[in-house]
Amino acid sequence: METKNVNEHRSKFTVAVVGAGLIGSGWALVFARAGYAVQVYDPSAEVRERTLQWAKESTKELKDTGLIPDPEGTLSRITVFDNLKDALEGASYVQESVFETVPSKTDVSLAIDELLDEGVVVGSSSSGIPSSEFTEKCKNRERFMVVHPVNPPHLIPVVEIVPAPWTDKNAISFVDELMNDVGQKTVCLTQEINGFVMNRLQGVLLNEAWALYEDGIASIADIDIAIAHGLGLRWAFMGPFETIDLNAPGGIEDYSYRLRDLYSGMSREPRGWSDEVIRKATDERRSALDINQLSERRAWRDAILGKLVAFKASQSLND
């Protein structure tokens, strides 16, 4: 198959974003900030109405941290549409970010597929559902794949590219090039797996965190401190293998031989998250932060992440 050229002049390259919630709105900023025209669609009038206002507030924060030199220009490249056909018109790439269920993903994929121009590639923001589960019946299924960001995508620059068994290799290369061009580092999977890479890694940590909490070993606050002020500081710029490579005199081999029995002894059978422990954890979190303060806390998080990203860039820690 032939795809559009990522290296063509950006003002002539249009990206469509389908679904304008937290993820979709973040994606709109990612592409617009990089110089691409962005056409946004969401079936909800309420969501469409707040998209540009959210983008305006976010670009101001990004400018304050030095992560966006031209907020006005960025905003001028975002257009919101009230129908899918107009949003897809002239687009070379489509980023789908609707609700994460197989029926929702299937419905929107089929709708996009019916309107897809020749050579246009579609990436889904699915965080754990392989695209083979919702694109099998698409006529152009070879141009669909998962392009999974981390929330919020305009502040955390990494995506997982996960092809279905039928995804065309040229389409994968196109998306890889596009994502690098808009400042996203790519994690390219060779095949599908539920949860992909990032959520499978996160899932192991979450399962152990729930187990430690359920067993009464530590409180939610203390477990969060262990990551936020301990392990997370290294993980902000190093992966687990580089971390252990630097944590023993003889590097990763030395570390592994020294401590593999210790880690093996820590493993336990996977357990589910029971209703009881979820309710208990919810009560504890809500006593610390009222549910009505979540949006405010998200804005606080975004501001801190922006400063962290800017700091890492100033220290050449993004390579």
Secondary structure as GFF3:
##gff-version 3
##sequence-region A 1 319
A	DSSP	three_ten_helix	10	12	.	.	.	ID=ss1
A	DSSP	beta_strand	14	18	.	.	.	ID=ss2
A	DSSP	alpha_helix	22	33	.	.	.	ID=ss3
A	DSSP	beta_strand	37	41	.	.	.	ID=ss4
A	DSSP	alpha_helix	45	64	.	.	.	ID=ss5
A	DSSP	alpha_helix	71	76	.	.	.	ID=ss6
A	DSSP	beta_strand	78	81	.	.	.	ID=ss7
A	DSSP	alpha_helix	84	88	.	.	.	ID=ss8
A	DSSP	beta_strand	93	96	.	.	.	ID=ss9
A	DSSP	alpha_helix	102	115	.	.	.	ID=ss10
A	DSSP	beta_strand	121	124	.	.	.	ID=ss11
A	DSSP	alpha_helix	132	135	.	.	.	ID=ss12
A	DSSP	three_ten_helix	141	143	.	.	.	ID=ss13
A	DSSP	beta_strand	144	149	.	.	.	ID=ss14
A	DSSP	beta_strand	158	163	.	.	.	ID=ss15
A	DSSP	alpha_helix	169	181	.	.	.	ID=ss16
A	DSSP	beta_strand	185	188	.	.	.	ID=ss17
A	DSSP	alpha_helix	198	214	.	.	.	ID=ss18
A	DSSP	alpha_helix	220	226	.	.	.	ID=ss19
A	DSSP	pi_helix	227	231	.	.	.	ID=ss20
A	DSSP	alpha_helix	232	235	.	.	.	ID=ss21
A	DSSP	alpha_helix	240	245	.	.	.	ID=ss22
A	DSSP	alpha_helix	251	266	.	.	.	ID=ss23
A	DSSP	alpha_helix	275	288	.	.	.	ID=ss24
A	DSSP	three_ten_helix	291	293	.	.	.	ID=ss25
A	DSSP	alpha_helix	294	314	.	.	.	ID=ss26
###
